[in-house]
Amino acid sequence: MIPIFEYEKNKNIAVFDRTEDAFDVSESVTNIINQVKKDGDDALFYYCEKFDKVKLTALEVTKEEIDEAFDAVEDSVIDIFKEAAENIRFFHQNQIREGFEVKKEDGIVLGQRVLPLEKVGVYVPGGTASYPSTVLMNIIPAKLAGVKEIIMVSPPKADGKIKAEILAAAKIAGADRIFKVGGAQAVAALAYGTQSVPCVDKIVGPGNAFVAEAKRQVFGRVAIDMIAGPSEILVIADEKSNPVFVAADLLSQAEHDKFASPVLVTNSMDLALRVQQEIENQLSELPREDIARVSVDTRGCILVSKNIEEAVALSNRIAPEHLELCVDNPFEILPLVKAAGSVFLGRYCPEALGDYFAGPNHTLPTSGTARFSSPLSVDDFVVRSAYSYYTPEALLKAGDKIAVFANREGLDAHANSVLVRLKELKK
């Protein structure tokens, strides 16, 4: 049963504490990466048979396989995928940035170019649950950014195929190439390339501990989006909140995995007790009860605060991945929120809206990193490059100052690169 604490008496309680979650897979991941670097496709076939229990003869998904999968998904579901994709495009197109150019005196021109990445790898999990929503959330911003080629990887099922819904979502989102490979070996293939899988500039998408560690190890060779931890939700609810709604929202994250963290902060002990009981009522109806039960019992808690303002202050310390404001005046409370991956406002905006349909990205910072990190966006798929142009007249005005600056740093060659031009110009 999810425990209840009075916050005033338990101010040092560790919420979303990940210190016990970690288990060291670094050596295993290093070995996998080295094997892929050495043996390329042969290593991918080997690990696919070892981990996914299927012997493949080809890694790339064919157009025929994609079309077959698309046709296998019910039309009603395809329509939902398409509508969700439109919502995601609508939201993310507002993130598209243009470069700029400014002109100053003496013909000086300064500017910044916003350039799409050439190739991006998108990892899509295929373990205890598979997520076509992840396909849409990761590929659509990349397409809007103008990425030239998007390579998707996902582990195959026992029949050697990727789940039909994932391939259907990939077709809707616009993946360019898809490969049947998962785990740390997929990350290694995207980072270093194999005979079949091209190397990319950046790898995005969630995964298990092995995928996360592989992304950590290849960072620097390629860029990555983030090292995502287990899912988190923090619900701030006042005394008017419906305990059935609140319990359902907490369980929506608890069912992700055993390390997920569902937390309620409320100003009402009565609501706390009712939510505690309602969680028990709903747990017994969940197909993934065994997973959600461990999450609730070991990673969940209910904190009773003095008021909603104190609840928000606590949330800012925690910096949750998902934050729900189940109050009458969410837009008045929103300015108080300083750190959260994504915020859901009001009593009829469950976190699941963000997972699938509303439009904001569901790839979010976890483990308190929302204090300094942001959700996945179009910005993650571009680079910004600055440029400068100085006329001879402009350099004559600034040259001596630049030389003084460089000399103060002890970089005489820097100064000289300006002085030789000044000497020429002053002839």
Secondary structure by P-SEA (a helix, b strand, c coil): cbbbbcccccccccccccccccccaaaaaaaaaaaaaccaaaaaaaaaaaccccccccccccaaaaaaaaaaccaaaaaaaaaaaaaaaaaacccbbbbbccccccbbbbbbbbbcccbbbbbbbccccccaaaaaaccaaaaaacccbbbbbbbbcccccccaaaaaaaaaaccccccccccaaaaaaaaccccccccccbbbbbbcaaaaaaaaaaccccccccccccbbbbbbbcccccaaaaaaaaaccccccccbbbbbbcccaaaaaaaaaaaaaaaaaccaaaaaaaaaacccbbbbcccaaaaaaaaaaacccbbbbccccccccccccccccccccccccccccccccccccccccccccccccccccccccbbbbbbbbbcaaaaaacaaaaaaaaaaaccaaaaaaaaaaaaaaac
